[in-house]
Amino acid sequence: MVEWLLIRLPARTTAPAEPDAVPWMVVDEAGHQIVPPGAATLAKIATMVDQRRVVVIVPGADVLGLEAELPPLSGAKLLQAIPFAVEEQLAEDVDTLHFAAGSRLPSGRTPIEVVSRPLIEGWLQQLAAIGIAPRAMYADTGLLPAVRGQTVALLESADLAIRVDDRPVLRLPATPFAEALLVAFAAETASPLPPLTLYASPADWQLARSEIEPMRERFATFKVQLLPNGPLPLFAPRAVGAEAGDSRPVNLLQGAYAPRSRALTEWRTWRLAAALGAIALALHAGALALEYRNLRAAERALDAAIGEVVRVTLPGDSDGANPRARIEQRLLAVRAGQGDTGPWLRALAALASARIASPEAELESLGLESGAVNVRIKAANAESLERISAALRASGWQAELQGGSASENAYEGRIRLSVVRSDS
């Protein structure tokens, strides 16, 4: 489940030192409370970020909300066109201001929010210093519920924020309350006025109640909703996009202040591990290449040894043929009973027959020397070796036992077997 950490920065006109207590709460993707609202220093709140997505809510008094008819552009081109469209409505130099655009409304106009560049940079620098990188930044006025055909107002101390229908929010002094309402409903001709829902803390309601109560009869309905935990629960659904509708709040983090992609952020977090992984992969590839080169050298040496055996054992074959293929062809011919087996293969066959005399014996190695075969055999004892030698001589071969050595469980000896039979 995705969790969102909402942080509400206090009202200010410059970027002061970190405030002592900042309201915060944790909600799910529907804006429902997971961790109830609280207040803590930004440094303490930074320890709660973890894998949560962060939304920062800034004072609406520091953000100017406008609407304008803009050309059908998007991205950077749209942001470049905004200053020219609203320049006449601003008293400040547009070069000192940051502009953010919302989604085009059904009326065809586009909501625009304007904030001082030094101010938004101060907010972001203050957050970055403690490791907080927000996904979105909204003016609190933009997070008031937008209900068609109804009026929503938020009373906070001496300020009153009013959204009539789903139009942009007006922020007015709350005192006198009657005059604030007259300004908010100046364009309304209906009587009674559209239904009004007023949100306020219990303390603010008690202070303004005597002034507000006489206004009830001016509205079709007049409801008061108390906010014992402050306005964050009221802001939460729109802050996470769960109840935005057509009048989605304008994210101030656009253009130069747009949040970096999650992939880039994660890459920076894991780049050391990725670099070490790349080094390990390169070392592994180098080791494999070295092993492959050694195996190729061993294969060439083996082919040379096979070639030497073939030249000695099969002297009549063509030297140009592949040594392994020549051996395989000759063995296939012998198994099929075809062709001349040669004295060498007859000697091997005689050795195999002689081993029947000592079936436990094991052939350790064969060696060629001056027309003879030197055989190294491991047997149970010297007598087993002698029986093999006697069987070779009985079959007409010259077999000479050339000594051996005894170990704990076996006896290893050598027999010199002449390729030419004694009766030839």
N, C-alpha and C positions, 0 to 999 in steps of 0.2 A: 504494500500500500504506500502510495506517495504521501509524504508529510510535508507541510509548508510551515515555515517559521515566519510569523508576522512581527515586524518591528516598527513601532511608531516613533519617529523622531519628534522632539519638542519644537514649538514655534520659535523662530529666530530670524533675524535679518542678516546675520553674518555667521561664520562658522566658529563658535566659541569652543572652550575646552569641553571635554566629554561631560555630559550631564550625570548627575548622581543616580537617577532612576529613569529608565526608559520602559514604557509599556511593551509587552510582548505576549504572544500566545502561539500554540501549535494547533493546526487544524489539518483535516484530511482534504482530498481533492474536491469534496462537496462543500467545504467550508465549515464542517462540523468540528466542534471542539474535541481535541485529543488531550492537550494539556491546558488547563484553565489560564486565563490571563494573569500576568504577574508584572512586576517591575524590578529591574536590575540594571546594573551598569552595563554598558556595551561590551566591556571586556568579559563580564560574566556571561552575557548572552552569546558571545562568540563561542563559548565552550559547548553550547547547545546545538550548533549548526549541524555537525556530523554529516549525514547523508541527506539532510533536509534541504528543500528549496527555500530560498530566502526572498521575501517580499518586504521592501521598505516603504513605509507610508510617511509622507512628508506633509508639513502644514499647508493647507489650501490657501492660507493667507499669503504665502510666498510664491504661489503659482497663479498665473493669470490664464483663465479659460476663455477661449474665443471660438467662433465658428467662421468659416470662409468657404467660398466656392473656389475650388482648386481644379486645375486641369487633370485629366485622367493619367496621372503619373504614379510612380511607386518608388520606394527605396530612396536612394540619395538624391535623385532628381526631384522627387516630391519635396524633400526637406529643403532643397535649394530654392524652390519656388515659393515657399511659405512666407519668408520675410517680405517679398515684394507684394504679396497678397494682403498682408496685415500691417504693413509699415505705417500707414496713416492712423491706425488705432493705437499706436505705441508712442510713449513719451521718451523712451530711452533709445539709445543707439542700438540698432539691430545687431551690430557686431559684438556687443556685450551680452547678448541674449542667446539662450538655447531654445530651439523650437522642436516640439514633438507633435506628430499627427496621429489621430485615431482613425477608426474605420469610417468610411463614408456612410452618412445617415440616409434613411429613406427619403428625406427632403432633398438630397443631392449635395448638401453641405457637409463639410468635414470638420470635426472638432479639433481644435489646436490648443496646446498648452504651452505657455511661455514661462521660463524661469531664468534668473540671472546665472550666467556661466560661473562666476566665482562661487555662487552659493551651491550649485549642484556639484561643482568640483570639490568644494569643502566637505559636503556630505560624503561623497565617494572616497575621498582621501581619508577621512575619519574612519570609515568602515574598513577600507583596505588595510589600514595600519594595524587592525586587530584580526585580520584574516577573513573578513566577511565580504563576499562577492555576491550581491543581490542579483536574482533573475529578473526582477522588475522593481520599478519605483513609481508609486502613484501618489497624487495629491489626495488628501483625505476627502475632500469634497467630491472627487470623482467616484468615490466608493459608496456614496449614499445610494440606497435602493432606487431604481427607476421603475415606477409603476404607472402605466398609461391610465389617464383619467383620475389620478390621485396626486396629492401633494405630500412630500416627505420632508420633514424638517428635523434638524439636529441642533439642540441648544447646548452650548458648552460655555460656561462662565458668561462672558459678555458678548459672545458671538452667536449668530444664528445662521445656519446654512440651510437653504431652502431649494428643493428641486420640485418644480411644478411640472406635472406630467413627466415626460422623459427628456425635458429640455435641460440645458446646462445649469449647473448649480449657481445660485446667488449666495454670496457671503456678505452679511450685513451686521451692523451692531444690533444686539438684541434689545437694547433699551432706547427708546420705548418700543415695546413689542408691537403695538398697534401700527406704528409708523412703518416698522420693518415689513409687516404683512401687506400694507398698502403699496409699498414699493414692489414687493414680490408679485403681487396680483394686479399690477397696474394695467396689464393688457387683458385682464379677465372682465367680461361683461356679464357673465352668468350670475344669477343669484338664486339660491345660495352658492357660495364658492365650492369648488371640488373638495371631496373628502380630504381631510388632513390627518396625518399621523405624526405626532411629535415625539421625538426620542430625547431623553434627558437623564442625567444622573439624578438620584434621589435628592441630593443637596441642591442642584441647580433648579429642580422642579419646585422645591419648597420656597426658594428665593423668588421665583418668577410666577408662582401660581396665582397670586392675587391679581396680577396684571393680565395674565393669559386667560383666566376663566371667563371674563366678560366677552371674549372673542368667540366663544364656542358657537353662538347662534349665527355667526356669519358663514358657517360651513355646513355642508350637507351632513357630514359626520365629523366628529373631532375626537381622536383617540390619543392617549398618552401612554407611551411605552417607556418604562423606567429601565435604565442600564446600570445595575449595581456593580458590574465589572468593567464599566467603561464602554466606549464605542467599538472596540476591536471586534467583538462578536458580530456587530452590525456590519462592519466593513468586510469581514472574512469571505462571504460567498462571492462578492465581486472581485476581491483581491486575488482569488485563485481561479477566476473565470467560470465559476459554476453557475452564476446567475447574471451574466453580463447582458444578454439580449442584444438588441440593436445598438444600445448606447454603451458599448464596452468602454471601460475606463482607458485613459490614454497613458501608456507606459512612457515615462520620461526618458528611459534608457534607450535612446535611438541615436543614430549617427555616430559621432565620435565617442559617445558614452554607452553604446550598445554592449551588452555582456559578451564576453568571448565565448566561443562554442565550448560545449562540455568536453568534446574530444580533445581540443587544444589544452584545456585545463588539466584533464586526466593525463595527457601526454607529458606535460611539465612535471606532474607529480611522479610519473613512472619513468621518466627519461633515463635516470641513472640505472634502474633495473633493466631497461631496454638496451642501454649501452653495454652493460655487463653481459646480457644475453647475446648480443651481437658478437662480442669478443669471444664468448664461449663457443658460439656457432662457428666462428672463423677458425678457432683452434681445432675444433672437431673436424672441420673440413680439411684443414692442413694435415691432421693426423691420418685421416682417411686417404688423402692423396699420397702421403709417404708410405702408408701400408700398401696401397695399390702399386706404387712403384717397386717396393720390395717384392711383392708377389709376382710382378712381371719379370723381375730379375731372376727370382727362383724358378719361374716357369721356363725361362730361356736356358737356365743351367740344367733343368730336368730334361728339356728337349735335347740338349747337347749330349747328356749322359745316355739317353735312349738311343740317339744316333750312333754313339760309340758301341753300344750293345748290339745294335742292328748290324753294324759293319762287321762285328766279330762273329755273331751268330748266324747271320744271313748274308754271307759274302757275295752270293750270286745276284742279289737284288740290285736294282738301279739306285745309285746314290742320290738321284734327284727327287725320289719319292719322299713323301712325308713319313718320318720314322715311325710315328705312332700308327699311321694307317697301314704301313707295311707289316708291323707286328700283328695288328688286328686281322688283316687279311690272311696272314699265315696261320694264325690260331683258328680262324674260321675254316680254313682249308683242312687243318688237322682234325678238327672236330667232325667235319663232314667226310673224313676218310679220303681226301683228295690231295694230290701232289706229293712231292718228296718231303718227308718230315726232317731229313738231315740228321747228322750224328748228334748235334746238340740237343734237339728235341727228343731223340731216342734216349739220350743219356738222362734227360729229365724224367722221361717216362719210366726208365729203369729205377731211378731214385724213388719215384712215387711207389713203384711195386715193392721195392725193398723195405720201405717204411712199414709195410704190413707186418714185418717181423717184430717191430716195436711200435705199436700204434700210438703209445703215449708220447712218442718223441715229437719234437717241434722243429721245423726248419727255421733257423735263425737268419741265414744269409747265404748268398751264392756269389762267387767271384770267379772271373776268368783270368787265366794265366798260362801262356805258352801252350795253348791247345788243350788245357785241362780245366776242370772245374774244382774250385775249392769250396767245400760245403761246410757250414758251421751248423751243428745240430745240438739241441738241448734235449737230453733224455733223462730217464729216472736214475740211471747209473751207467758205469762204463760197460757193463755187460750188454745193455740195450744198444749202445753205440756199436759194439762189436758185432751184434746180430745183424744190424743194418749193413755193416761193411761186408760180412760173410755172405749175405743175400745178394749183394752187388757182384761179388766175385763169382758166386754160383751161377749168376745169369750171364757170365762171360765178360764182365767188365773189370778193368784194372782199378781196384779200390784200395787205397792205402790209408790206414788210420794214422794220423799225424799228431796224436796226443790230445790232451784235454785237461780240464780243471774241474774240481768238485766244489759245489757251493752247499748251502744248508739243505736244500730240497731237490737239487738237480745236478746233472753232470753235463758240462758243455765240452764238446770235442769237435775236431776237424777231420774231414775225410777228403783226400785228393782223388778225384775220379777222372780217369783219362777218357777223353772223348772217343778215341779209337778203341774198338773192342779188342780183347786179347786174342780172339780167334781169327781176326781179319788179316 
